[in-house]
């Protein structure tokens, strides 16, 4: 999840260095990574580098992408995987503990996030493992009658579990690239960069309630 950056100038500086097509390229990379997750095949650094270079039309050495962006592609691949198989995984698991173990296996196929970018530092971005996203959603007891507000939605690793529960979603995201990604991943929702109308009556179970 993201928090408000310490300096608006820092946000402007990092945003100016990103290309408008970044979200499209990240989503393209995620779709290329999805078959590896489907086959239970680990995504190592070499695989991720090749995928990112193909999707961005250049290498990290050439400045076409950075590793923080590559990690986001992995996160988006998990969102796509969960949208496709999440219901089946939940049915097969039968209990939250068993599903958590299955999600941990999926998460273990991906690289650890060991490199941070200027943007991730400026926006204080920290990735949310899918195991934590699931635990928060389960603890919040989200149902199809809820409208879930995610005030700092990142790449959707919390939101996807609310979607699987059948809940409505209102997503907000400060970072432009991530907001663009969310618009592409959840195209039927209000814009990820906008807040809901003040006149809206909302029954909300916020994920953060899980930690109270």
C-alpha positions in Angstrom: 0.0 0.0 0.0 1.0 3.6 -0.5 1.1 6.6 1.8 1.2 10.3 1.0 4.8 11.4 -0.1 6.7 13.7 2.1 7.2 16.2 -0.7 5.0 17.1 -3.6 8.1 18.1 -5.5 9.5 14.6 -5.1 6.3 13.1 -6.5 6.4 15.4 -9.5 10.1 14.5 -10.1 9.6 10.8 -10.2 6.3 11.0 -12.2 8.1 13.1 -14.9 10.5 10.2 -15.5 7.8 7.6 -16.3 6.3 7.0 -19.7 2.5 7.2 -20.3 2.6 3.6 -21.8 4.1 2.1 -18.7 0.9 0.6 -17.3 0.1 -1.0 -20.7 3.6 -2.6 -20.8 3.3 -3.8 -17.2 0.0 -5.4 -18.0 1.5 -7.0 -21.1 4.3 -8.4 -19.0 1.9 -9.8 -16.4 0.0 -11.6 -19.1 3.2 -13.2 -20.3 4.1 -14.3 -16.7 0.6 -15.7 -16.0 1.3 -19.1 -17.8 4.3 -19.7 -15.5 2.0 -19.2 -12.4 -0.6 -21.5 -14.0 2.0 -24.2 -14.4 3.5 -23.7 -10.9 6.8 -22.7 -12.5 9.1 -20.3 -10.5 9.7 -16.9 -12.1 13.4 -16.2 -11.7 15.3 -13.1 -12.4 16.3 -14.2 -15.9 12.7 -15.0 -16.8 11.5 -11.7 -15.5 14.2 -9.8 -17.3 13.4 -11.4 -20.6 9.6 -10.8 -20.1 10.1 -7.2 -19.2 12.5 -6.5 -22.1 10.0 -8.0 -24.5 7.1 -6.0 -23.1 8.9 -2.7 -22.8 10.9 -3.0 -26.0 14.2 -2.5 -24.2 16.3 -3.7 -21.3 16.7 -2.3 -17.8 20.3 -1.4 -18.7 18.9 0.8 -21.5 16.5 2.5 -19.0 13.3 1.0 -20.5 12.2 -0.3 -17.1 13.4 -0.8 -13.6 13.1 -3.6 -11.1 10.4 -1.9 -9.1 8.3 -1.9 -12.3 9.2 -5.6 -12.8 7.9 -6.4 -9.3 4.7 -4.6 -10.2 4.3 -6.9 -13.2 4.6 -9.9 -10.9 1.9 -8.4 -8.6 -0.4 -7.8 -11.5 0.2 -11.4 -12.7 -1.0 -12.6 -9.3 -4.1 -10.5 -9.6 -4.8 -12.0 -13.0 -4.2 -15.5 -11.6 -6.5 -15.0 -8.7 -9.3 -13.6 -10.9 -9.0 -16.7 -13.1 -8.5 -19.3 -10.4 -9.4 -17.8 -7.0 -12.9 -19.2 -6.8 -11.7 -22.7 -7.7 -8.8 -22.4 -5.2 -11.3 -21.4 -2.4 -13.6 -24.2 -3.3 -10.8 -26.8 -3.3 -9.3 -25.5 -0.1 -12.5 -25.7 1.8 -11.1 -23.7 4.8 -9.2 -20.4 5.1 -6.1 -22.1 6.5 -5.8 -24.4 3.6 -6.4 -21.6 1.1 -3.7 -19.5 2.9 -1.3 -22.4 2.3 -2.1 -22.6 -1.4 -1.6 -18.8 -1.8 1.7 -19.1 0.0 2.8 -21.6 -2.6 1.9 -19.2 -5.4 3.7 -16.4 -3.7 6.8 -18.5 -3.4 7.1 -18.8 -7.2 8.0 -15.1 -7.4 11.1 -13.1 -6.6 11.5 -11.2 -3.3 11.4 -7.5 -3.7 15.0 -6.5 -3.0 15.3 -3.3 -5.0 13.6 0.0 -4.6 13.2 2.8 -7.0 13.1 6.6 -6.5 9.3 6.5 -6.9 8.8 3.7 -4.3 10.9 5.7 -1.9 9.1 9.0 -2.6 5.7 7.4 -2.3 6.6 5.0 0.5 5.3 2.1 -1.5 5.4 -1.4 0.1 4.1 -4.5 -1.6 1.4 -6.6 -0.1 1.8 -10.3 -0.3 -1.3 -12.1 -1.5 -1.3 -14.1 1.8 -1.7 -10.9 3.7 -4.3 -9.6 1.4 -6.3 -12.8 1.8 -5.9 -12.7 5.6 -7.1 -9.1 5.8 -10.1 -9.9 3.6 -11.0 -13.0 5.6 -10.7 -11.2 9.0 -12.9 -8.3 7.7 -15.6 -10.8 6.8 -16.3 -9.2 3.4 -19.5 -10.3 1.8 -21.4 -9.6 -1.4 -23.5 -7.0 0.4 -20.5 -4.8 1.1 -19.0 -2.0 -0.8 -15.2 -2.0 0.0 -13.2 1.2 0.0 -9.5 0.7 -0.6 -8.0 4.2 -0.1 -4.5 3.2 -1.2 -5.1 0.3 -3.6 -1.6 -0.2 -5.1 -1.7 -2.9 -7.7 -5.0 -4.5 -6.4 -3.7 -7.3 -4.2 -6.2 -6.4 -1.5 -9.0 -5.5 -3.9 -9.0 -8.8 -5.8 -10.1 -10.7 -2.7 -13.0 -8.3 -2.2 -13.9 -8.9 -5.8 -13.8 -12.6 -5.3 -16.1 -12.2 -2.3 -18.6 -10.5 -4.7 -18.3 -7.1 -2.9 -18.5 -3.8 -4.6 -15.3 -1.8 -4.9 -14.2 1.8 -4.7 -10.5 2.1 -5.3 -8.2 5.1 -4.8 -4.5 5.4 -5.7 -2.1 8.3 -5.5 0.6 7.0 -7.9 -0.3 7.7 -11.6 1.1 4.5 -13.0 -0.6 2.3 -10.4 -3.9 4.2 -10.8 -3.7 3.6 -14.6 -3.0 -0.1 -13.8 -6.1 -0.3 -11.6 -8.2 1.3 -14.3 -7.1 -1.5 -16.6 -7.4 -4.3 -14.1 -10.8 -3.1 -12.7 -12.3 -1.3 -15.7 -15.9 -1.3 -14.5 -15.1 0.6 -11.3 -14.9 4.4 -10.6 -11.5 5.8 -11.6 -8.7 4.7 -9.4 -7.5 8.2 -9.1 -10.9 9.6 -7.9 -12.7 9.5 -4.6 -16.4 8.4 -4.5 -19.1 11.1 -4.6 -19.8 12.6 -1.2 -23.6 11.9 -1.6 -23.0 8.2 -1.9 -24.3 6.1 1.0 -21.8 3.4 1.6 -21.8 0.3 3.8 -18.1 -0.2 4.2 -15.9 -2.9 5.7 -12.4 -1.4 5.3 -9.5 -3.9 5.2 -7.7 -2.0 7.9 -10.5 -3.2 10.3 -8.8 -6.6 10.3 -5.9 -5.1 12.4 -8.0 -3.4 15.0 
